[in-house]
Amino acid sequence: MVTKSSSDLARADSLAREIFSDVANKWALLIIEALGERTLRFGELRGEVEGISHKMLTQNLRMLERNGLLLRDVHPTVPPRVEYTLTAAGQGLRKTVDGMCDWTQRYLGHIEASRRRFDG
């Protein structure tokens, strides 16, 4: 049951703030964007998300799975084959991530110019 206190981002103890903190990090956003509508293995994801370490990818995949945003499918082979796919909730978040990517592309020049003025 969702209560006002559990969904209030302004409250330090709210579940909404915890979830927001989980998913609003660069690695989680990049993983969500990399998965898109595809199913990828760990190594494929690591190749798609440039600069992510094995440890950070593992931590973020576990967090996204815990929050119900992706499915982890383990195939009983030797060695085990593990695949990751976004859930419906993950796809919903991906729409927001896509909007953030669009915003970044649209305002990149503006932000670069502002940084030059500020730093100059």
C-alpha positions in Angstrom: 0.0 0.0 0.0 1.4 3.4 -1.0 1.0 6.0 1.6 1.6 9.8 1.4 4.8 9.4 3.4 6.2 6.6 1.3 5.6 8.5 -2.0 6.8 12.0 -0.8 10.2 12.9 -2.3 10.5 15.7 0.2 10.6 13.2 3.2 14.0 11.8 4.0 12.5 8.5 5.0 10.3 8.0 1.9 10.5 5.0 -0.3 10.1 7.3 -3.3 13.3 9.1 -2.4 15.1 5.8 -2.0 14.0 4.6 -5.4 14.8 8.0 -7.0 18.3 7.8 -5.5 18.7 4.3 -6.8 17.8 5.0 -10.4 19.0 8.6 -10.8 22.6 7.7 -11.2 24.6 7.8 -14.4 25.2 4.1 -14.6 21.6 3.0 -14.0 20.4 5.5 -16.6 23.1 4.4 -19.1 22.2 0.7 -18.5 18.5 1.4 -19.1 19.3 3.2 -22.3 21.7 0.5 -23.5 19.1 -2.2 -22.9 16.3 -0.4 -24.7 14.0 -3.1 -26.1 16.8 -5.6 -26.3 18.0 -8.5 -24.2 21.7 -8.4 -23.5 24.2 -10.5 -21.7 26.6 -9.1 -19.1 29.5 -8.7 -21.4 27.4 -7.1 -24.1 26.1 -4.6 -21.6 29.6 -3.8 -20.4 30.6 -3.2 -24.0 27.6 -0.8 -24.5 28.2 1.2 -21.3 31.7 2.6 -21.9 33.8 3.1 -18.8 31.7 1.0 -16.4 33.6 -1.4 -14.2 32.6 -5.0 -13.6 31.7 -4.1 -10.0 29.6 -1.1 -10.9 27.7 -3.0 -13.6 27.0 -5.8 -11.2 25.8 -3.5 -8.4 23.6 -1.5 -10.7 22.1 -4.6 -12.4 21.3 -6.0 -8.9 19.7 -2.7 -7.9 17.6 -2.5 -11.1 16.5 -6.1 -10.6 15.6 -5.5 -6.9 13.5 -2.5 -7.9 11.7 -4.6 -10.6 13.1 -2.7 -13.5 14.8 -5.5 -15.2 14.6 -9.3 -15.4 17.7 -11.5 -15.0 17.3 -14.8 -16.9 19.9 -17.5 -16.0 20.2 -20.3 -18.6 21.4 -23.6 -17.2 24.5 -24.0 -19.4 28.2 -24.3 -18.7 29.2 -21.6 -18.1 25.9 -20.1 -17.2 24.4 -17.7 -19.7 22.7 -14.7 -18.0 20.6 -12.3 -19.9 19.0 -9.0 -18.9 15.8 -7.4 -20.2 13.8 -4.4 -19.1 10.4 -5.0 -17.4 7.3 -3.0 -18.2 8.3 -0.7 -15.3 11.8 -0.4 -16.7 10.4 0.4 -20.2 8.3 3.2 -18.5 11.4 4.6 -16.9 13.3 4.3 -20.2 10.8 6.8 -21.7 11.9 9.3 -19.1 15.6 8.5 -19.8 15.0 9.0 -23.5 13.5 12.4 -22.7 16.6 13.3 -20.7 18.9 12.2 -23.6 16.9 14.3 -26.0 17.1 17.3 -23.6 20.9 16.8 -23.3 21.3 16.8 -27.1 19.1 19.9 -27.5 20.8 22.0 -24.9 24.4 20.7 -25.1 25.7 23.7 -27.0 23.9 26.1 -24.6 25.5 24.3 -21.6 28.9 24.2 -23.1 28.8 28.0 -23.8 27.5 28.6 -20.3 30.4 26.6 -18.8 32.9 28.5 -20.8 31.5 31.8 -19.6 31.4 30.6 -16.0 34.9 29.1 -16.0 36.4 32.0 -18.0 
